[in-house]
C-alpha cells in the first residue's frame, strides 16, 4: 500500500508544487517559471470574484503551537531559512526524487503511510496568496479538491497559514495537512499527506511534525 500511495500522491504533488519560481518580467508582469521551460501569468485575484473559496479574514487560532518535547533531531532547509524538528524514532529523511524533484526536504513516517514535503522559494509571497496558490495548484492536479479547514496559527512564535485539503488522484482519496509561511527572506510550504481513510489515525503525528517548524530570523 505504501508504494501505491507514494506513486499516486507523488503525481498530484508534482502538480501542486509546479510553481517553483515567481518572477517579474521587464514589463512588470508577475509570472510563474516552471522547470520544463514553460511559464504562465500569476493572477493574485484568481479568487476575487465568483469563487466558493473565501480567503478573506482567515481566523487566527489563539492556541500557541510549539515544537514537541520529543522532537530532538532536526533538518535544515535551504539557505537555513527554516528547520524541521522531529522524533527520529518516528520519522526519517528520504531522497526528494521519491516524491518530487523540486522538494527541498522529504520525510517518511516509519510507523505508517505518512509523508512530508517542503517547498522553499526565495521570493516573498503574502501568506493568504500562498494559500490561494496551493488550492489552485491542487485543483489543477487532482479532482474533487476541497478545503476542509483553514486558519492562521502561531507556531513557535511565527504566524503561519494552515490548511487541510482533500482530493482524489488515480482513484485514491488523499488529505494534505500543511503550514505556509513567508517573509522578506523567502517562502516555505510544509505539507504532510496521507490517505483520507488514515487521516484521523495519523493526524497527531502529522500535527506534531508540522509543529516542529522553526523559522530562522
Buried (B, 14 or more C-beta within 10 A) or exposed (E): EEEEBBEBBBBBBBBBBBBBBBEEEEEEEEBBBBEEEEBEEBEEEBBEEEEEBEBEEBEEEEEEBEBBEEBEBEBBBBEEBBBBBBBEEBBEBBEBEBBBEBBBBBBBBEEBBBBBBBBBBEEBBEBBBBBBBBBBBBBEBBEEBBBEEBBBBBBBEBEBBBBBBBBBBEEBBBBBBBBBBBEEBBBBBBBBBBBBEBBEEBBEBBBBBBBBBBBEE
